[in-house]
Amino acid sequence: MTMLTRRTALGALLATPFAAPAIAAPWRPDRPIEFVVGFAAGGGTDIVARLFARHLEPRLGQPVTVVNRPGASSEIALTYVSRSRPDGHVIGLTNMPSFVTVPVERRAQYTLDSFAFVGNIMTDPTGLMVKADGPIRDLADLVRMGRERPEELTISTSGIGTDDHLLMVMLEQATGARFTLVHFNGAPQQRTALMGGQVAANTVSIGEYAPAPQGMRYIAHGGAARSRFAPETPTFRSMGLEIEMYSERGIVVPAGTPAGILERLREAAKEAAEDPATRATFEAQFIEPNYEPGATWEARMRRVQGQYADLWRRQPWRA
């Protein structure tokens, strides 16, 4: 090869651009997404799922269909999610505290290791409510009565192992008071019992009664700070009690979901949760939007589960 030919060939080689490495496109679902809820249609958890699904759909480009699989404090639904194919097309809505307490109470069909955590999307502090014109004026009154005559102080919850029930377990632990608890199927039945005088107080989430508090008032709630939906109500912490309690809801997918799929779901959930339109939708239902990233949320859930396990050892709530 002559010098000219070699130079020509070298020039052609240098002029040819090197092929750039292929960049994988972000994952997109190729069919509708199943959003699994462990409670019946029409309840608080179901409402949150249906509201949030509307804001997830445009970000994922597929319908997000809520599927109700009620029973066993969400164990049925979450077991289904944990055993689903980890391809991003089945997601589940958790409900606190049962999400972490079910594996504490019994040999459940799932553990926290069964899931990858997308993110928490809302919180709703659990509070104590009394009749507005009743004899209990504040938390001090309730605790005093619980110490002096617990058999006469009947308080309702929405069920064994719920946030309502566990709030009262924690209050007993913190104050030495004892309460006679009656477990109902939900907030409407609790409201009737309180207004009819069958119980002296209700434990309920703020969002359940804030829309229509006629004849009732909160005396304390389990938030870290005062709620804008009940700004006059003090927190347990503000009264010197180390108690926080919420109904929380977050999104999980099966463990083993590929990193690219998990990251895309986390991005979509974060975008949806922080969208002003989503916040307005939630707030109209007295729901406190509160996005918490998946990794941070998972670490907190594991820590909280340890706290409930310790509480269970000291005072099992099914005993």
RASUL-V192895 format. One record per residue. RES is the residue in three letters. SS is DSSP state (@ for helix, = for strand, . for the rest). Layout:
res: {RES RES}
ss: {SS SS}
This chain:
res: {MET THR MET LEU THR ARG ARG THR ALA LEU GLY ALA LEU LEU ALA THR PRO PHE ALA ALA PRO ALA ILE ALA ALA PRO TRP ARG PRO ASP ARG PRO ILE GLU PHE VAL VAL GLY PHE ALA ALA GLY GLY GLY THR ASP ILE VAL ALA ARG LEU PHE ALA ARG HIS LEU GLU PRO ARG LEU GLY GLN PRO VAL THR VAL VAL ASN ARG PRO GLY ALA SER SER GLU ILE ALA LEU THR TYR VAL SER ARG SER ARG PRO ASP GLY HIS VAL ILE GLY LEU THR ASN MET PRO SER PHE VAL THR VAL PRO VAL GLU ARG ARG ALA GLN TYR THR LEU ASP SER PHE ALA PHE VAL GLY ASN ILE MET THR ASP PRO THR GLY LEU MET VAL LYS ALA ASP GLY PRO ILE ARG ASP LEU ALA ASP LEU VAL ARG MET GLY ARG GLU ARG PRO GLU GLU LEU THR ILE SER THR SER GLY ILE GLY THR ASP ASP HIS LEU LEU MET VAL MET LEU GLU GLN ALA THR GLY ALA ARG PHE THR LEU VAL HIS PHE ASN GLY ALA PRO GLN GLN ARG THR ALA LEU MET GLY GLY GLN VAL ALA ALA ASN THR VAL SER ILE GLY GLU TYR ALA PRO ALA PRO GLN GLY MET ARG TYR ILE ALA HIS GLY GLY ALA ALA ARG SER ARG PHE ALA PRO GLU THR PRO THR PHE ARG SER MET GLY LEU GLU ILE GLU MET TYR SER GLU ARG GLY ILE VAL VAL PRO ALA GLY THR PRO ALA GLY ILE LEU GLU ARG LEU ARG GLU ALA ALA LYS GLU ALA ALA GLU ASP PRO ALA THR ARG ALA THR PHE GLU ALA GLN PHE ILE GLU PRO ASN TYR GLU PRO GLY ALA THR TRP GLU ALA ARG MET ARG ARG VAL GLN GLY GLN TYR ALA ASP LEU TRP ARG ARG GLN PRO TRP ARG ALA}
ss: {. . @ @ @ @ @ @ @ @ @ @ @ @ @ . . . . . . . . . . . . . . . . . = = = = = . . . . . . @ @ @ @ @ @ @ @ @ @ @ @ @ @ @ @ @ . . . = = = = = . . . @ @ @ @ @ @ @ @ @ @ @ . . . . . . . = = = = = = . . @ @ @ @ @ @ @ @ . . . . . . @ @ @ = = = = = = = = = = = = = = = = = . . . . . . . @ @ @ @ @ @ @ @ @ @ . @ @ @ . = = = = . . . . . @ @ @ @ @ @ @ @ @ @ @ @ @ . . . . = = = = . . . @ @ @ @ @ @ @ @ @ . . . . . = = = = = @ @ @ @ . . . . . . = = = = = = . . . . . = . . = . . . . = . @ @ @ . . . . . . = = = = = = = = = . . . . @ @ @ @ @ @ @ @ @ @ @ @ @ @ @ @ . @ @ @ @ @ @ @ @ @ . . . = = = = = = @ @ @ @ @ @ @ @ @ @ @ @ @ @ @ @ @ @ @ @ @ . . . . .}
